Amino acid sequence: MRGLVVQQAGPAMALQDLGRPGFLAVGLTCGGAADVRAVHEGAALLRQSPTLAVVEMVGTGGTFEATQDMRIALTGAVMTAQIDGSAVAWNASHALPKGAKLTIGPTRSGTYGYLHVGGGFAGEPVLGSRATHLSCGLGVLVMQGDVLPVGPDKPGDVGMTLTPEARLSGGTVRVVPSVQTEDFDAAIRQRFENTEFRRDPRANRQGIRMDSDGEGFSNPKALSIVSEVIVPGDIQITGDGTPFVLMAESQTTGGYPRIGTVLPCDLPRVAQAPAGADVRFAFVTLEDGAAIQARANAEQAKLPGTVTPLVRDPATMQDLLSYQLVGGVVSAMHSDLDEGE
């Protein structure tokens, strides 16, 4: 079988794709990769569809052995990576020969790293997706000893790279008004926008807590609401005034008021922010938010055109002696150099 043998697996490693849109009415959020942009970046590197399944790694990776020759790409949170002991670049594609071992270590920056394979990870889809959605009981975590089947791949280049969108260290996140935004006093909304939050360690694929100094952001007018539909990106304010940003596996309904909703194109910045990273929220109008999202979608669609050959560092090339480095060199004493036109 064409696949990857999992010899060691980090915690919370799972198959993901773009999720299952369209099931909110029956109690299932879309789910899928925490960093959708990383999925598209890997697809661009391998010249394949972004709908194919990938392995999502949280905090650290694992060790994998190829049962057949294959292509891989690495995106998202930057992690240490080696193929048979030789360091390989992140945000790049590589050849993984049959029997070779890919070792992915801890993150250097960001939170969620992604392993892509040419042809995508196979297996039987459920409700049109291979995404693991643990809060709803769909799929299981990747464990040591698993063999992850890989789909058929078409011939393609490796040794390609791209410059990823900067999103691994927090920063400013754009927010549009939500249903209850106007229920929060103007002074609370302004203080919320002016506050520098810290990404709390208490976070998972359902939601991320935002910590800050000073008083909370609860509003007496909005402490109790009827439970209603919520979506990833909504920022709920709990009873003690703490903001939680809802993520890919959020529940479908909730009773906490929402001060705003993070734009989908900025949600990867929230997901990738490491614990303690600074995060700020900036309100934009619905009209501006729609325009920003449209530009982000257009830019994402153009990712394949940004892929370029990876320039290898000679200091890390164990096979350097196999390269012809002096072909075409002519001696300065060669008579041709003395001849005029």
Residue pairs with C-beta under 8 A, 6 or more apart in sequence:
1 67
1 147
1 149
2 67
2 68
2 70
2 119
2 149
2 150
2 151
2 152
3 67
3 68
3 147
3 148
3 149
3 150
4 64
4 65
4 66
4 67
4 70
4 102
4 117
4 147
4 148
4 150
5 64
5 65
5 66
5 67
5 146
5 147
6 62
6 63
6 64
6 142
6 143
6 144
6 145
6 146
6 147
6 148
7 62
7 63
7 64
7 65
7 101
7 144
8 62
8 63
8 144
9 62
9 141
9 142
9 143
9 144
9 146
10 57
10 58
10 59
10 60
10 61
10 62
11 58
11 59
11 60
12 57
12 58
12 59
12 141
13 55
13 56
13 57
13 58
13 61
13 62
13 141
13 142
14 55
14 56
14 132
14 134
14 139
14 140
14 141
14 142
15 53
15 54
15 55
15 56
15 121
15 123
15 130
15 131
15 132
15 139
15 142
15 148
16 31
16 32
16 33
16 34
16 39
16 53
16 54
16 55
16 56
16 130
16 131
16 132
17 32
17 33
17 39
17 51
17 52
17 53
17 54
17 129
17 130
17 131
18 32
18 33
18 36
18 39
18 50
18 51
18 129
18 131
19 30
19 31
19 32
19 33
19 129
19 131
19 133
19 248
20 28
20 30
20 31
20 32
20 127
20 128
20 129
20 131
20 133
21 30
23 29
23 30
23 127
24 30
24 229
24 231
24 252
27 136
27 252
28 127
28 133
28 136
28 252
29 133
29 136
29 231
29 232
29 248
29 249
29 250
29 251
29 252
30 232
30 248
31 129
31 131
31 132
31 133
31 136
31 138
31 248
31 249
32 129
32 131
32 248
33 39
33 54
33 56
33 112
33 114
33 131
33 248
34 56
34 111
34 112
34 205
34 247
34 248
34 268
34 271
34 272
35 76
35 77
35 112
35 114
35 167
35 268
35 271
35 272
36 264
36 267
36 268
37 164
37 165
37 167
37 265
37 268
37 300
38 75
38 76
38 112
38 113
38 114
38 164
38 268
39 50
39 54
39 75
39 114
39 116
40 50
40 300
40 303
41 75
41 76
41 91
41 162
41 164
41 165
41 303
42 50
42 54
42 73
42 74
42 75
42 114
42 116
43 49
43 50
43 52
43 116
43 303
44 162
44 303
44 304
44 306
44 307
45 73
45 75
45 91
45 92
45 93
45 116
45 160
45 161
45 162
45 307
46 71
46 73
46 93
46 116
46 117
46 118
46 156
47 156
47 157
47 304
47 307
48 118
48 119
48 120
48 153
48 154
48 156
49 120
52 116
52 119
52 120
52 121
52 151
53 120
53 121
53 122
53 123
53 130
53 131
54 114
54 115
54 116
54 117
54 120
54 121
55 114
55 115
55 121
55 142
55 148
56 76
56 112
56 113
56 114
57 77
57 79
57 104
57 112
57 113
57 114
57 115
58 111
58 112
58 113
59 106
59 107
59 111
60 79
60 104
60 105
60 106
60 107
61 79
61 81
61 103
61 104
61 105
61 106
61 113
61 115
62 103
62 104
62 142
62 144
63 101
63 102
63 103
63 104
64 101
64 102
64 103
64 104
64 115
64 148
65 99
65 100
65 101
65 102
66 96
66 97
66 98
66 99
66 100
66 102
67 98
67 147
68 98
68 150
69 95
69 96
69 97
69 98
70 95
70 96
70 117
70 118
70 119
70 150
70 153
71 93
71 94
71 95
71 96
71 117
71 118
71 153
71 156
71 158
72 93
72 94
72 96
72 102
72 115
72 116
72 117
72 118
73 92
73 93
73 94
73 115
73 116
74 81
74 88
74 89
74 90
74 91
74 92
74 94
74 104
74 113
74 114
74 115
74 116
75 90
75 91
75 113
75 114
75 116
75 164
76 110
76 112
76 113
76 114
76 272
77 107
77 108
77 109
77 110
77 111
77 112
77 113
77 168
77 272
78 90
78 91
78 107
78 108
78 109
78 110
78 113
78 168
79 90
79 104
79 105
79 106
79 107
79 108
79 113
80 87
80 104
80 105
80 106
80 108
81 87
81 88
81 89
81 90
81 102
81 103
81 104
81 105
82 88
82 102
82 103
83 94
83 96
83 100
83 101
83 102
83 103
84 100
84 101
86 316
86 318
87 316
88 94
89 161
89 310
91 161
91 162
91 163
91 164
92 159
92 160
92 161
92 310
93 157
93 158
93 159
93 160
93 161
93 310
94 158
94 159
95 158
95 159
96 102
102 115
104 113
104 115
107 113
107 274
109 168
109 169
109 274
110 167
110 168
110 169
110 272
110 274
111 271
111 272
111 273
111 274
112 271
112 272
117 150
117 153
118 150
118 153
118 154
118 156
119 150
119 151
119 152
119 153
119 154
120 150
120 151
121 130
121 148
121 149
121 150
121 151
122 149
122 150
122 151
123 130
123 148
123 149
126 138
126 139
127 138
130 139
131 138
131 139
132 138
132 139
132 140
132 141
133 139
133 249
134 140
134 141
134 205
134 249
135 205
135 206
135 249
135 251
136 249
142 148
159 309
159 310
159 312
160 307
160 308
160 309
160 310
161 307
161 308
161 309
161 310
162 303
162 306
162 307
162 308
163 306
165 268
167 268
167 269
167 272
168 272
168 273
168 274
169 272
169 273
169 274
169 277
170 199
170 269
170 273
170 274
170 277
170 278
170 279
171 269
171 273
171 278
171 279
171 280
172 279
172 280
172 281
172 282
173 262
173 263
173 266
173 269
173 270
173 279
173 280
173 281
173 282
174 262
174 263
174 266
174 281
174 282
174 283
174 284
174 289
174 292
175 235
175 260
175 261
175 262
175 263
175 281
175 282
175 283
175 284
176 260
176 261
176 263
176 283
176 284
176 285
176 286
176 289
177 260
177 261
177 283
177 285
177 286
178 234
178 235
178 258
178 259
178 260
178 261
179 228
179 258
180 222
180 225
180 257
180 258
180 259
181 189
181 258
181 259
181 260
183 219
183 221
183 222
183 257
184 192
184 217
184 219
184 221
184 222
184 237
184 257
184 259
185 219
185 221
188 217
188 219
188 259
189 259
189 283
191 217
192 217
192 243
192 259
192 281
193 280
193 281
193 282
193 283
195 212
195 214
195 280
195 281
196 212
196 278
196 279
196 280
197 210
197 211
197 212
197 243
197 278
197 279
197 280
197 281
198 210
198 211
198 212
198 276
198 277
198 278
198 279
199 208
199 210
199 211
199 270
199 273
199 274
199 275
199 276
199 277
199 279
200 208
200 209
200 210
200 211
200 275
201 275
201 276
202 209
203 209
203 275
204 247
204 249
205 247
205 248
205 249
206 246
206 247
206 249
206 250
206 251
207 236
207 244
207 245
207 246
207 247
207 250
208 244
208 245
208 247
208 270
208 271
208 273
209 242
209 243
209 244
210 242
210 243
210 244
210 245
210 279
211 242
215 241
216 237
216 240
216 241
216 242
217 237
217 241
217 242
217 243
217 259
218 237
218 238
218 239
218 240
218 241
219 237
219 257
222 237
222 257
223 239
223 257
224 255
225 255
225 256
225 257
226 255
227 253
227 254
227 255
228 253
228 254
228 255
229 252
229 253
230 236
230 246
230 250
230 251
230 252
230 253
230 254
230 258
231 246
231 250
231 261
232 246
232 247
232 248
232 250
232 264
232 267
233 245
233 246
233 261
233 262
233 263
233 264
233 267
234 245
234 246
234 250
234 254
234 258
234 261
234 262
235 243
235 244
235 245
235 246
235 258
235 259
235 260
235 261
235 262
235 281
236 243
236 244
236 246
236 254
236 256
236 257
236 258
237 243
237 244
237 256
237 257
237 258
237 259
238 244
238 256
239 256
243 259
244 256
245 262
245 267
245 270
246 254
247 267
247 270
247 271
248 271
260 281
260 283
262 270
262 281
263 284
263 289
263 292
263 293
263 296
264 293
264 296
265 292
265 293
265 296
265 297
269 279
270 279
273 279
284 292
314 320
317 323
330 336
330 337
